[in-house]
Amino acid sequence: MFFNHRALYLFMALATVEAEESSDRHRIKPRPVDNGGSAPPARQWPELIRIHDPGSRDDGWAREDLDHANWEIMKLPTHWEQAGLPEYDGVVWFRRTIEVPGLMASGEATLELGAIDDMDVTWVNGKRVGSHEQPGDHFTPRAYKLGPGSLKPGSNNITIRVFDHGHGGGIAQTHGKFQLSGSGQNIPLAGPWHYKVGASLQLLLTPGKRPLNPRTENPFGGEFYLEANDVVAMAGSTNIVKQFEFGFLETLLTLDSPQRAYFRDLAWQADTVYLQQRPRNFGSHLDLLRRMGASIIIANFGQVEALNGATHLPQFLTAYGELLDQFEKCTRRIVLVSPHRFEKPGDHLLPDLSQRNGDITAYSEGIRQLAKQRGYLYVDLSQVDSSGWTSSSSLLNAEGQWLWAQNVASQLTGKVPKARTKHFDLLRQQIGRKNLLWRQHWRPTNWSFLYGNRQQVPSSRDHRPGQPRWFPEEVRAIIPLIEQAEESIWKMRNQSQ
């Protein structure tokens, strides 16, 4: 796919405001960019917290309507080591409901929290109002400006997520004020706050370790479901690349689930369990899975590998297991889809791959056992009549992609798939446009100029001293466009309900 820079200038014009705001508000995390400095990148604490901290999933513990009555109580300001959390490093959430008079609520206000060890993100009534998330921020007194409308007369909720990575931690107010002020009025904030412990420092620094969650430790609980804001990554070879382009399975699952989910392509042409070749500096599967926030992975391997014959099945299962070990560092909610049966070609000059369907059966059984051992869900296509699914090779044609998606969706949900109505196809077209934007963002053709071995050439850099590289900024500007497209998809989806 050719990456059109002129077209992307238009994208940037549409997305300038959002692209310039903090990337934390975007669901997709942009790839770090080397602007030519020699210092190593700082540890990505916000990213590690987003991945591992249970309260940070969609900022769930910051919701305005969250009932925190059962949380523990801590009197602030203080270091939490002196208030019930001795020798604890990691994330702690604090919440307090305060009464705000009408005069203060009608104008601008300032929320002052003093100095916090070490980092914080702060919300008022479920809306993020400020943060300090870099090492050394524990010296900085927090003072967050609240615009008109941020507060309301009566009850207001303040939520503070505090992260400490060593020594004393918490809202200690070693210097600075601890109050809410505005319109000539002050509300002291010292006193009892509700608190709840999040991810520990040990959890954040343990590769692959996930927060304890019954549904995570026992993936899916035996049946497929989509939770609100799940991110579904699809991994595999060319057939999955094309399935993402057609969008059949995504459309079926979007229409079937009452919960809003997001779908991302992880597949690459010619990928096998043995080799997933990527450009220089591309990163691992795990890097991308974490940046996209994947919570479910649908993997489809074995179609090409089965051509090696059943004698190579042990090597296949070993390699597949190693690949799945990488996936599990992000999520254990994984679905394994078996290969489909080969067809006898209509052209006698082409090899008859249908003679290898015994190998397809053997590999599918191996995948089934692998899924059972690891507690994954399994979708079996090896016994499905695949007549008409392919044209002259093992690759699925358009009709085959549709039938493949129908079979996968029906086995996952236990329901008869929806028919291809006019609304279905209109929704699928919207999904296709979103998926094109995603493809342009995560695997643009001009990779070597972006992040590879040609970043030093003039056409890859900004000619002005001290300016950021403009090329990666173009790709980063696609993120808000993807999210705008997803808003349109969900609105269209609901029109049929």
Backbone hydrogen bonds, N-H to C=O, Kabsch-Sander energy under -0.5 kcal/mol:
donor,donor_aa,acceptor,acceptor_aa,energy
4,N,2,F,-0.8
5,H,3,F,-0.8
8,L,4,N,-1.5
9,Y,5,H,-1.5
10,L,6,R,-1.0
11,F,7,A,-1.6
12,M,8,L,-2.8
13,A,9,Y,-1.9
14,L,10,L,-1.8
15,A,11,F,-1.6
16,T,12,M,-1.0
19,A,15,A,-3.0
20,E,16,T,-1.6
21,E,17,V,-0.7
21,E,18,E,-0.8
25,R,22,S,-1.5
26,H,23,S,-1.7
29,K,291,R,-2.4
35,N,33,V,-0.8
45,W,43,R,-2.0
48,L,44,Q,-2.3
49,I,45,W,-2.7
50,R,46,P,-2.3
51,I,47,E,-1.9
52,H,48,L,-2.4
53,D,49,I,-2.6
56,S,53,D,-1.0
57,R,54,P,-0.9
58,D,56,S,-0.8
59,D,56,S,-1.7
60,G,57,R,-1.4
61,W,55,G,-2.0
62,A,59,D,-1.7
63,R,60,G,-1.0
66,L,63,R,-1.2
68,H,66,L,-0.8
71,W,68,H,-1.7
72,E,195,Y,-1.6
74,M,193,W,-2.8
76,L,74,M,-0.6
76,L,191,G,-2.9
78,T,171,I,-2.0
80,W,169,G,-2.8
82,Q,79,H,-1.7
83,A,80,W,-1.6
85,L,80,W,-2.3
88,Y,85,L,-1.4
90,G,164,D,-1.3
91,V,199,A,-2.8
92,V,162,V,-2.6
93,W,196,K,-3.1
94,F,160,I,-2.7
95,R,194,H,-2.7
96,R,158,I,-2.0
98,I,96,R,-0.5
98,I,156,N,-2.8
100,V,98,I,-0.6
100,V,154,G,-2.8
105,A,101,P,-2.1
106,S,102,G,-1.3
107,G,104,M,-1.1
109,A,146,L,-2.3
110,T,181,S,-2.9
111,L,144,Y,-2.9
112,E,110,T,-0.7
112,E,179,Q,-3.1
113,L,142,R,-1.5
114,G,142,R,-0.8
114,G,177,K,-0.8
115,A,175,H,-1.9
116,I,140,T,-0.6
117,D,170,G,-2.5
118,D,116,I,-0.6
119,M,163,F,-2.5
120,D,132,H,-2.3
121,V,161,R,-1.5
122,T,130,G,-2.8
123,W,159,T,-3.0
124,V,127,K,-2.7
125,N,157,N,-3.0
127,K,124,V,-1.7
129,V,122,T,-2.9
130,G,122,T,-1.2
132,H,120,D,-2.4
137,D,134,Q,-2.0
139,F,136,G,-1.4
140,T,137,D,-1.8
142,R,114,G,-2.5
144,Y,111,L,-2.9
145,K,143,A,-0.5
146,L,109,A,-3.3
147,G,145,K,-0.6
149,G,105,A,-0.8
150,S,147,G,-2.2
154,G,100,V,-2.8
156,N,98,I,-2.5
158,I,96,R,-2.7
159,T,123,W,-2.5
160,I,94,F,-2.8
161,R,121,V,-3.0
162,V,92,V,-3.0
162,V,160,I,-0.7
163,F,119,M,-2.4
164,D,90,G,-2.4
170,G,117,D,-2.8
172,A,170,G,-1.3
173,Q,115,A,-1.5
179,Q,112,E,-1.5
180,L,187,I,-2.2
181,S,110,T,-2.4
182,G,185,Q,-2.4
185,Q,182,G,-1.8
187,I,180,L,-2.8
189,L,178,F,-2.0
190,A,178,F,-0.5
191,G,76,L,-2.8
193,W,74,M,-2.7
194,H,95,R,-2.4
195,Y,72,E,-2.7
196,K,93,W,-2.1
198,G,91,V,-2.8
201,L,89,D,-2.7
204,L,200,S,-2.1
205,L,201,L,-1.7
206,T,202,Q,-0.5
206,T,203,L,-0.9
209,K,206,T,-1.7
216,T,213,N,-1.2
217,E,213,N,-3.1
218,N,214,P,-1.7
220,F,215,R,-0.7
221,G,218,N,-1.2
222,G,219,P,-1.1
223,E,220,F,-1.1
224,F,412,L,-0.7
227,E,225,Y,-0.5
229,N,260,R,-3.5
230,D,227,E,-2.0
230,D,260,R,-0.5
232,V,230,D,-0.5
232,V,262,Y,-3.8
233,A,231,V,-0.6
233,A,296,I,-3.0
234,M,264,R,-2.2
235,A,233,A,-0.5
235,A,298,I,-2.7
237,S,300,N,-0.7
240,I,237,S,-0.8
241,V,237,S,-2.0
242,K,238,T,-2.6
243,Q,239,N,-1.9
244,F,240,I,-2.3
245,E,241,V,-1.4
246,F,242,K,-2.8
247,G,243,Q,-2.9
251,T,247,G,-2.0
252,L,248,F,-2.5
253,L,249,L,-2.6
254,T,250,E,-2.3
255,L,251,T,-2.2
256,D,252,L,-1.8
257,S,253,L,-2.0
262,Y,230,D,-2.8
264,R,232,V,-3.0
266,L,234,M,-2.8
267,A,234,M,-0.8
268,W,236,G,-1.7
271,D,268,W,-2.0
272,T,275,L,-2.2
282,F,279,P,-1.8
288,L,284,S,-1.6
289,L,285,H,-2.9
290,R,286,L,-2.3
291,R,287,D,-1.9
292,M,288,L,-2.4
293,G,289,L,-0.7
294,A,289,L,-2.4
295,S,231,V,-2.5
296,I,231,V,-2.0
297,I,333,R,-1.9
298,I,233,A,-2.9
299,A,297,I,-0.6
299,A,335,V,-3.0
300,N,235,A,-1.9
301,F,337,V,-0.6
306,A,302,G,-1.7
307,L,304,V,-1.6
308,N,305,E,-1.9
309,G,306,A,-1.9
312,H,309,G,-1.7
313,L,310,A,-1.8
316,F,312,H,-2.2
317,L,313,L,-2.6
318,T,314,P,-2.1
319,A,315,Q,-2.4
320,Y,316,F,-2.8
321,G,317,L,-2.3
322,E,318,T,-1.8
323,L,319,A,-2.0
324,L,320,Y,-2.6
325,D,321,G,-1.9
326,Q,322,E,-1.2
327,F,323,L,-1.7
328,E,324,L,-2.7
329,K,325,D,-0.7
329,K,326,Q,-0.9
330,C,327,F,-2.0
331,T,327,F,-2.2
334,I,332,R,-1.6
335,V,297,I,-3.0
336,L,377,L,-2.6
337,V,299,A,-3.0
337,V,335,V,-0.6
338,S,379,V,-2.8
341,R,381,L,-0.6
348,H,346,G,-0.6
350,L,347,D,-1.7
353,L,351,P,-1.3
355,Q,352,D,-1.3
356,R,353,L,-2.5
357,N,354,S,-1.6
359,D,356,R,-0.7
360,I,356,R,-1.7
361,T,357,N,-2.2
362,A,358,G,-2.0
363,Y,359,D,-2.9
364,S,360,I,-2.3
365,E,361,T,-2.1
366,G,362,A,-2.1
367,I,363,Y,-2.4
368,R,364,S,-2.4
369,Q,365,E,-2.3
370,L,366,G,-2.1
371,A,367,I,-2.6
372,K,368,R,-2.3
373,Q,369,Q,-2.6
374,R,370,L,-1.7
375,G,371,A,-0.9
375,G,372,K,-0.6
376,Y,371,A,-2.3
377,L,334,I,-1.8
379,V,336,L,-2.6
381,L,379,V,-0.7
384,V,381,L,-1.1
386,S,384,V,-0.6
389,W,386,S,-2.2
391,S,395,L,-0.7
397,N,389,W,-3.0
401,Q,397,N,-2.6
402,W,398,A,-1.8
403,L,399,E,-2.6
404,W,400,G,-2.9
405,A,401,Q,-2.3
406,Q,402,W,-2.3
407,N,403,L,-2.3
408,V,404,W,-2.5
409,A,405,A,-2.8
410,S,406,Q,-2.5
411,Q,407,N,-2.0
412,L,408,V,-2.1
413,T,409,A,-2.7
414,G,410,S,-2.1
421,T,419,A,-1.6
425,D,421,T,-2.1
426,L,422,K,-2.1
427,L,423,H,-2.6
428,R,424,F,-2.5
429,Q,425,D,-1.9
430,Q,426,L,-1.8
431,I,427,L,-2.3
432,G,428,R,-2.4
433,R,429,Q,-1.9
434,K,430,Q,-2.0
435,N,431,I,-2.7
436,L,432,G,-1.7
437,L,433,R,-1.8
438,W,434,K,-2.2
439,R,435,N,-2.4
440,Q,436,L,-2.3
441,H,437,L,-1.6
442,W,438,W,-2.8
443,R,439,R,-2.0
447,W,444,P,-0.5
447,W,445,T,-1.6
449,F,446,N,-0.7
450,L,446,N,-1.3
451,Y,447,W,-2.5
452,G,447,W,-1.6
454,R,448,S,-2.3
455,Q,452,G,-0.6
457,V,454,R,-1.0
460,S,457,V,-2.1
461,R,458,P,-1.4
467,Q,464,R,-1.7
473,E,469,R,-0.9
474,E,470,W,-1.6
474,E,471,F,-0.5
475,V,471,F,-1.4
476,R,472,P,-2.6
477,A,473,E,-1.7
478,I,475,V,-1.4
479,I,476,R,-1.5
481,L,477,A,-0.5
482,I,478,I,-2.1
483,E,479,I,-2.0
484,Q,480,P,-2.2
485,A,481,L,-2.3
486,E,482,I,-2.1
487,E,483,E,-1.7
488,S,484,Q,-1.8
489,I,485,A,-2.1
490,W,486,E,-2.2
491,K,487,E,-2.1
492,M,488,S,-2.4
493,R,489,I,-2.7
494,N,490,W,-2.0
495,Q,491,K,-0.8
495,Q,492,M,-0.7
496,S,493,R,-1.2
497,Q,494,N,-1.1
